[in-house]
Amino acid sequence: MKLVPPQSFTYRGGARAALLLHGYTGNTLHVRKLGRFLNDRGYTCHGPLYKGHGSTPEELLHTKPSEWWKSAVDGYEYLEQEGYEEIAVVGVSLGGVFSLRLGTLFPAKAIVSMCAPIREKDNEDILRRVLEYARWFKSIEGKEEPQIEQELTQLAEEPLHSLDQLRKLIASTASQVKRISAPTMIMQGELDEELYLESARIIYEDLTMPLKELKWYDQSGHILTMDKQHDLVFEDVYRFLEDLEWDAASSSGE
């Protein structure tokens, strides 16, 4: 079965811009509906696909966290180069980590971080995510179970340098959260794993600016933008952005 790989997207709207960042082993499909939702309400939305993502698990493992991070930075700089002066950054999972990291380095208008694993993850947990993705991908390709198991075994035996680097990147970001000065909303599904629940509390407590929120979703797990309460999540993101004092013209055209 031939798979159509996901791509980066840009939905052009008004002068207010939002950079939308997906998670590790994910792709832009995880933030595309949110992009459409915000674009329908006047926002320009750009969602970059990280290098190595949206393709085979082998390609994913052969790229580095520094390359994924560069994809996120390139996305922000793309919006700047297109003339957008006020850019909100919204991310899911690893995208949430990247959104926080961007908030320490760029003059982002606002940060929205969903289910970010800011508490350090171990390599076993990260590898489990990779193998889950690999199993899904290979089944979609139409491979038989014995072949899938053989290929998963081979994947698990490869050197995992990228996973070490990812763990360090997350830990480095955690140490810098206090530097964020932009208004920030932390969003977390209550059905997610404990590591993410604890991470949400830690991030919120570490934020020092007065304009911060922590929102919980009692019927949702890890990918809030795709889960049962995604409509509420979209509305909350929009409400948070609309409550800001933008210099740009109103997104609703008023």
MOMOFEN-V277179 format. One record per pair of residues at least 24 apart in sequence whose ideal C-beta (glycine too) atoms are under 10 Angstrom apart, sorted by the first residue. I is the first residue (numbers start at 0). J is the second residue. D is the distance in whole Angstrom. If there is no record, write none. Layout:
BEGIN
i: {I	I}
j: {J	J}
d: {D	D}
END
This chain:
BEGIN
i: {0	0	0	0	0	1	1	2	2	2	2	2	2	2	3	4	4	4	4	4	5	5	5	5	5	5	5	6	6	6	6	6	7	7	7	7	7	7	7	7	7	7	8	8	8	8	8	8	8	8	9	9	9	9	9	9	9	9	9	9	9	10	10	10	10	10	10	10	10	10	10	10	11	11	11	11	11	11	12	12	12	12	12	12	12	12	12	12	13	13	13	13	13	13	13	13	13	13	13	13	13	14	14	14	14	14	14	14	14	14	14	14	14	14	15	15	15	15	15	15	15	15	15	15	15	15	15	15	15	15	15	15	15	15	16	16	16	16	16	16	16	16	16	16	16	16	16	16	16	16	16	16	16	17	17	17	17	17	17	17	17	17	17	17	17	17	17	17	17	17	17	17	18	18	18	18	18	18	18	18	18	18	18	18	18	18	18	18	18	18	18	18	18	18	18	18	19	19	19	19	19	19	19	19	19	19	19	19	19	19	19	20	20	20	20	20	20	20	20	20	20	20	20	20	20	20	20	20	20	20	20	20	20	20	20	21	21	21	21	21	21	21	21	21	21	21	21	21	21	21	21	21	22	22	22	22	22	22	22	22	22	22	22	22	22	22	22	22	22	22	23	23	23	23	23	23	23	23	23	23	23	23	23	23	23	23	23	23	23	23	24	24	24	24	24	24	24	24	24	24	24	24	24	24	24	25	25	25	25	25	25	25	25	25	25	25	25	25	26	26	26	27	27	28	28	28	29	29	29	29	29	29	29	29	30	30	30	30	30	30	30	30	31	32	32	32	32	32	33	33	33	33	33	33	33	33	33	33	33	33	34	34	35	36	36	36	36	36	36	36	36	37	37	37	37	37	37	37	38	39	40	40	40	40	40	40	40	41	41	41	41	41	41	41	41	42	42	42	42	42	42	42	42	43	43	43	43	43	43	43	44	44	44	45	45	45	45	45	45	45	46	46	46	47	47	47	47	47	47	47	47	48	49	49	49	49	49	51	52	52	53	54	55	55	55	55	55	55	56	56	56	56	56	56	56	56	56	56	56	56	57	57	57	57	57	57	59	59	59	59	59	59	60	60	60	60	60	60	60	60	60	60	61	61	62	63	63	63	63	63	64	64	64	64	64	64	64	64	64	64	64	64	64	65	65	65	65	66	66	67	67	67	67	67	67	67	68	68	68	68	68	68	68	68	68	70	71	71	71	71	71	72	72	72	72	72	74	75	75	75	75	76	79	79	83	83	84	84	84	84	85	85	85	85	85	86	87	87	87	87	87	87	87	87	87	88	88	88	89	89	89	89	89	89	89	90	90	91	91	91	91	91	91	91	91	92	92	92	92	92	92	92	92	93	93	93	93	94	95	95	95	95	95	95	95	95	95	96	96	96	96	96	96	96	96	97	97	98	98	98	98	99	99	99	99	99	99	99	99	99	99	99	100	100	100	100	100	100	100	100	100	101	101	101	102	102	102	102	102	102	102	102	102	102	102	103	103	103	103	103	103	103	103	103	104	104	104	105	106	106	107	107	107	107	107	108	108	108	108	108	108	108	108	109	109	109	109	109	109	109	109	109	109	109	110	110	110	110	110	110	110	110	110	110	110	110	111	111	111	111	111	111	111	111	111	111	111	111	112	112	112	112	112	112	112	112	112	112	112	112	113	113	113	113	113	113	113	113	113	113	113	113	113	113	113	113	113	114	114	114	114	114	114	114	114	114	114	114	114	114	114	114	114	114	114	115	115	115	115	115	115	115	115	115	115	115	115	116	116	116	116	116	116	116	116	116	116	116	116	116	117	117	117	117	117	117	117	117	117	117	117	117	117	117	117	117	118	118	118	118	118	118	118	118	118	118	118	118	118	119	119	119	119	119	119	119	120	120	120	120	120	120	120	120	121	121	121	122	122	122	122	122	123	123	124	124	124	124	125	125	125	125	125	125	125	126	126	126	126	126	127	128	129	129	129	129	129	129	130	130	169	172	173	173	173	173	174	175	176	176	176	176	176	176	176	177	177	177	177	178	178	178	179	179	179	179	179	180	180	180	180	181	181	181	181	181	182	182	182	182	182	182	182	182	182	182	182	183	183	183	183	183	183	184	184	184	184	184	184	184	184	184	184	184	185	185	185	185	185	186	186	186	186	186	186	186	186	186	186	186	186	187	187	187	187	187	187	187	188	188	188	188	188	188	188	188	188	188	188	188	188	189	189	189	189	189	189	190	190	190	190	190	190	190	190	191	191	191	191	191	191	191	192	192	195	195	210	210	210	212	212	214}
j: {138	139	140	141	142	140	141	53	54	55	136	139	140	141	53	48	52	53	54	55	29	31	46	48	52	53	54	31	46	47	48	53	45	46	47	48	49	53	70	73	74	77	34	35	38	44	45	46	47	48	34	38	43	44	45	46	47	74	77	78	81	34	35	36	37	38	39	42	43	44	45	46	38	42	43	44	45	81	37	38	39	40	41	42	43	44	250	252	38	40	41	42	43	83	245	247	248	249	250	251	252	41	42	43	82	83	84	85	245	246	247	248	249	250	40	41	42	43	44	83	84	85	86	87	108	240	241	243	245	246	247	248	249	250	42	43	44	45	75	77	78	79	81	82	83	84	85	86	87	88	108	247	250	42	43	44	45	46	78	83	85	86	87	88	89	108	109	111	236	237	240	250	43	44	45	46	47	71	72	74	75	76	77	78	83	86	87	88	89	90	94	97	98	101	105	107	44	45	46	47	74	87	88	89	90	91	94	98	111	224	236	45	46	47	49	67	70	71	74	75	88	89	90	91	92	93	94	95	96	97	98	101	111	112	113	46	47	48	49	52	53	67	70	71	90	91	92	93	94	97	222	224	49	52	90	91	92	93	94	95	96	97	113	114	115	116	128	221	222	224	49	52	59	64	67	91	92	93	94	96	97	116	120	125	128	129	132	162	165	169	52	53	56	59	92	93	125	128	129	130	131	132	133	135	136	49	52	53	91	92	93	94	128	132	221	222	224	225	52	53	54	52	53	53	224	225	91	92	94	113	222	223	224	225	89	90	91	94	113	222	224	225	224	224	225	229	230	233	89	91	111	113	223	224	225	229	232	233	236	237	89	224	233	224	229	230	232	233	234	236	237	87	89	233	236	237	240	250	250	237	233	237	240	241	250	251	252	241	247	248	249	250	251	252	253	87	236	237	240	241	247	250	251	78	81	82	83	86	247	250	78	87	89	74	75	77	78	81	83	86	74	89	94	71	72	73	74	75	77	78	94	74	73	74	93	94	97	161	93	132	136	136	132	133	136	137	140	150	129	130	131	132	133	134	135	136	137	150	151	154	133	136	150	153	154	157	129	132	133	136	154	161	126	129	133	154	157	158	159	160	161	162	157	161	161	160	161	164	165	168	93	96	97	160	161	162	163	164	165	166	167	168	169	161	164	165	168	161	164	93	94	97	161	164	165	168	93	96	97	100	101	164	165	168	172	97	96	97	98	100	101	97	100	101	104	105	101	101	104	105	107	105	105	106	108	247	108	245	246	247	109	243	245	246	247	181	111	181	182	184	236	239	240	243	245	112	181	183	113	184	186	224	236	239	240	114	115	115	186	221	222	223	224	225	232	116	128	191	195	221	222	223	224	128	165	168	169	224	172	185	186	187	195	198	199	202	223	165	168	169	171	172	173	198	202	168	172	172	179	181	183	172	173	175	176	178	179	183	185	202	205	206	168	169	171	172	173	175	176	178	179	172	179	181	172	175	176	178	179	180	181	182	183	206	208	172	174	175	176	177	178	179	180	181	175	178	179	181	180	181	179	180	181	182	183	181	182	240	243	244	245	246	247	181	182	183	184	210	236	239	240	242	243	245	176	179	180	181	182	183	184	185	202	206	208	211	182	183	184	185	186	212	214	232	235	236	239	240	176	179	183	184	185	186	187	198	199	202	203	206	184	185	186	187	188	191	195	199	214	216	219	221	222	223	224	232	236	185	186	187	188	191	192	195	196	198	199	216	219	220	221	222	223	224	226	169	172	173	176	185	186	187	195	198	199	201	202	165	166	169	172	173	191	192	194	195	197	198	199	221	169	170	172	173	174	176	185	194	195	197	198	199	200	201	202	205	169	170	173	193	194	195	196	197	198	199	200	201	202	166	167	169	170	173	194	198	162	165	166	169	170	194	195	198	162	166	194	159	162	163	165	166	159	162	162	166	192	194	159	161	162	163	165	166	169	154	155	157	159	162	155	162	154	155	157	159	161	162	154	155	198	202	198	201	202	205	205	205	201	202	203	204	205	206	207	205	206	207	208	205	206	207	205	206	207	208	211	206	207	208	210	206	208	210	211	243	206	208	209	210	211	212	239	240	242	243	244	208	210	211	212	213	239	210	211	212	213	214	235	236	238	239	240	242	211	212	213	214	215	212	213	214	215	216	219	223	224	232	235	236	239	213	214	215	216	219	221	223	215	216	217	218	219	220	221	222	223	226	227	228	232	215	216	217	218	219	220	216	217	218	219	220	221	226	227	216	219	220	221	222	223	226	220	221	220	221	239	242	243	239	242	239}
d: {10	7	6	4	9	9	10	9	9	9	8	6	7	10	10	8	9	5	6	10	9	8	9	6	8	4	9	10	9	10	6	8	8	6	5	5	9	9	9	10	8	9	6	9	10	8	7	5	9	9	9	10	8	7	5	8	9	10	8	9	8	5	7	10	8	4	9	8	7	5	8	9	8	10	5	9	9	9	8	5	8	8	5	5	5	7	7	10	9	9	4	7	7	10	10	7	6	8	5	9	7	9	9	8	9	7	8	7	8	9	4	6	9	8	10	7	5	7	10	8	10	6	9	7	8	7	9	9	6	9	5	8	8	5	7	4	7	7	9	10	5	9	8	9	4	9	7	5	7	10	8	8	10	5	7	5	8	9	9	9	10	7	5	8	6	9	9	9	8	10	7	10	10	8	6	8	8	8	10	5	5	10	9	6	9	6	7	5	7	8	9	9	8	8	10	8	6	7	4	8	8	9	8	5	7	8	8	9	9	9	10	10	7	7	8	10	9	6	7	9	7	7	4	7	9	8	3	8	9	5	6	8	10	10	10	7	9	8	7	7	9	10	10	10	8	6	8	8	5	9	9	9	9	9	8	5	3	5	5	8	9	9	9	8	9	9	9	8	7	10	8	8	9	9	8	10	6	4	8	9	10	9	10	8	7	9	9	10	7	10	7	10	8	7	9	9	9	6	6	10	8	4	9	9	9	9	7	9	7	7	8	8	10	8	10	7	10	9	5	4	9	8	7	8	9	8	6	8	8	10	6	9	6	6	7	8	6	7	10	10	6	9	9	7	8	7	10	8	7	9	10	10	9	5	10	8	8	6	7	9	9	10	9	9	9	9	10	5	9	8	7	9	8	8	7	6	8	8	10	10	10	6	9	8	6	6	9	10	10	9	7	3	6	6	9	8	10	8	7	10	10	5	10	7	8	10	6	9	10	9	9	10	9	6	9	6	6	8	9	9	8	9	9	7	9	6	4	9	7	10	10	9	10	9	8	9	9	9	10	10	10	9	10	8	7	9	9	10	6	8	10	6	4	9	9	6	8	9	9	6	8	10	9	9	7	9	7	7	8	9	10	8	10	7	9	7	6	9	8	9	6	8	9	8	7	8	5	6	9	10	9	10	10	10	6	9	9	5	4	9	8	5	9	9	7	10	8	9	10	7	10	8	9	10	8	9	9	9	6	7	9	10	10	7	10	9	9	4	8	8	7	9	9	7	8	8	9	6	9	6	8	9	8	10	10	8	9	10	7	7	9	9	6	6	5	10	7	8	9	10	9	9	6	8	9	9	8	10	8	9	9	9	6	9	9	9	7	8	9	8	6	7	6	9	10	7	9	10	8	7	7	9	10	10	8	9	8	10	10	8	8	9	9	9	9	9	10	9	8	6	10	5	9	9	10	9	8	10	10	10	9	6	9	8	6	10	7	8	9	7	10	9	8	9	8	5	10	7	9	10	9	10	9	9	10	9	8	8	4	8	5	10	7	10	10	8	10	5	8	9	4	6	9	10	9	9	10	9	9	8	8	9	5	9	9	6	8	8	6	10	7	9	9	5	5	7	7	8	10	7	6	9	6	10	10	6	10	5	7	4	7	9	10	9	10	9	9	7	5	8	7	9	10	10	9	6	7	8	9	10	7	7	5	7	9	9	8	7	10	10	9	8	4	7	8	10	10	9	9	9	10	9	8	5	7	8	9	9	7	6	6	6	9	5	9	8	7	10	9	8	5	7	6	10	10	9	8	9	10	8	9	9	8	6	8	10	7	10	10	6	10	10	10	9	6	6	10	6	10	10	7	9	7	5	10	7	10	9	9	9	4	8	10	6	5	8	8	9	7	9	6	8	10	5	5	10	9	6	9	6	9	6	5	7	9	10	9	8	6	7	9	7	10	9	9	7	10	6	5	7	9	7	10	9	9	9	9	8	8	9	5	9	6	7	9	9	7	10	6	6	10	9	7	9	10	9	9	8	7	6	9	10	8	7	8	8	9	9	8	6	10	9	4	6	9	6	7	5	10	10	10	9	9	6	8	7	9	10	8	6	10	10	7	8	10	9	10	7	9	4	7	8	8	9	8	6	10	7	7	5	8	10	9	9	7	4	8	6	8	8	10	5	9	10	7	7	5	7	9	8	8	5	8	7	9	6	10	7	7	8	9	7	7	6	7	9	9	8	8	5	8	8	4	5	6	8	6	6	9	8	9	5	6	5	8	7	9	8	8	7	6	4	8	8	9	9	8	5	5	9	9	10	9	7	9	7	10	9	8	7	10	9}
END
